[in-house]
């Protein structure tokens, strides 16, 4: 048989473990919310300051605010505004481009 004192000690140990587990869970939740908030803050700051917002879909140059155009075919790619070769080169590679299929490779329809 266990004595009344031993039962109280076991209850205190269990309560301490539960409290420690709850505190750990609260710290993890707080850390997750803090990380999400910091990421949102950094995105907003980058948007305000014109820091790199992505890369060109053709030449992979870093793009800043006002230095790129969206693909005209609607695929969502960002293309260099200042480089005249990026847009025509992307238009031939764009997954949303219109293609004409023929039955024979030699004929054009």
Residue pairs with C-beta under 8 A, 6 or more apart in sequence:
2 10
45 51
46 52
46 53
47 53
47 65
50 64
50 65
50 66
51 64
52 62
52 63
52 64
53 63
53 64
53 65
53 68
53 78
54 62
54 63
54 68
54 78
55 61
55 62
55 63
55 78
56 63
56 68
56 78
56 79
56 80
56 83
56 86
57 71
57 77
57 78
57 79
57 86
57 90
58 77
58 79
58 80
58 85
58 86
58 87
58 89
58 90
58 93
59 80
59 83
59 85
59 86
61 80
61 83
63 78
63 80
66 81
67 80
67 81
67 82
68 78
68 79
68 80
68 81
69 78
69 79
69 81
69 87
70 76
70 77
70 78
70 79
71 77
71 78
71 79
71 90
71 94
71 96
72 87
72 91
73 91
73 94
73 96
73 97
74 96
75 94
75 95
75 96
77 90
77 94
79 86
79 87
79 90
80 86
80 87
91 97
100 109
102 108
102 109
